[in-house]
Amino acid sequence: CIQMGKIQQPLNVSEGIALMNNIIAGTKFKEELQRFQEERKLGDKMFQRGTVTKGWWSSFKSRYWHRLVTRRGERFACNRADWTKLPNIVQMYDVIHDELVDTSVAIKLDSPVFTDRDGNEV
């Protein structure tokens, strides 16, 4: 989710709902939500209690409007020459490198190691 924000790929409604349902799965919050929905007789027979819905998404956006960035029609460079400038490439590399280290996919070395196409150090 955070990585999607860094690459300017926002969550849509269904992705936001799926993310929250994934976060609360197997926690006391899912049980509390299920109890809340049962007490108020929310949903019909096909409704899966203990999951958030589009109504939750709308309320979430209303509650946290001051912390969320929502934009429509933001313009991005359609010409590759405009966005493939060295500062953009360096920033992209730094973000990707940090994420790879944070997730233990890569390790930070004290000094750079250069390799050829076959992976041999040069």
HELIX and SHEET records of a PDB file:
HELIX    1   1 ILE A    2  LYS A    6  1                                   5    
HELIX    2   2 VAL A   13  ILE A   24  1                                  12    
HELIX    3   3 LYS A   28  GLU A   39  1                                  12    
HELIX    4   4 LYS A   54  ARG A   63  1                                  10    
HELIX    5   5 ARG A   80  TRP A   83  1                                   4    
HELIX    6   6 LEU A   86  ASP A  102  1                                  17    
END                                                                             
